Amino acid sequence: MANVKAVDSGVVFTTKMSPKGEILADDYASRKVSRQLEELLNNHLKSEGIIANNLMFSIWK
């Protein structure tokens, strides 16, 4: 298991790999959506004169 940073989007996500280097699972899609929501919320708050930072996580079962 490793934390990885996507070159194109800068999203940091977790991936699980087999001993052969095959990707078995990752949470890239949920982290990318969470990051987009973070930016949307921050931009909306900034337009209202509020400076904020947030961190969102989604849990999929």
N, C-alpha and C positions, 0 to 999 in steps of 0.2 A: 504494500500500500504506500502511496506517495502523494504529496501535494505537488501540483503542477500548475504553471502559469502559461496560459495560452498566449502565443506570440501576437496573434492578430487582434485579440480583444482585451488582453491584459487580465482576464478573469482567472482567479486562482481557484482550482477545484481539486477534488480528491479522486484518485484513480486506483483501482485494484488490478494488479497484473499477475499473470501466471509466471512460473519460473522460466518459461520460454520467451517471455516478453510480450505475450498477447494480452490485450486489454480485456479484462473480464467484466468490469463495471466502472462507471464514473458518474459524477454528479455535475458534469459540465452544464447541461441544459438548465437545471434548476438554479445553479449559481449565476448563470448568465442572465436569466430572468430576474433573479433577486437583485443583481447589480443594476439592471435597467430600471427596476422599481425604485431602488435607492436614489439613482440619479434623477428620476422623475420627481420624487418627493422632495429632494434637496432643491431642485430648480423651482418647484412650485413655492416652497417656503421662502426661497431667496427673493422671488418676485413679490412676496408679501412683506419683505424687509426682515426676514428671520434667517439667520445664518445657523445652519445645523449640519451635523453629520449623523449618519445612521448606518447600521449593519443589519441586514435581514438574512434570515436562514429559512429555508423551506424544508419540511420533512415529508418524504414520500414513503408510503408503505404499500 
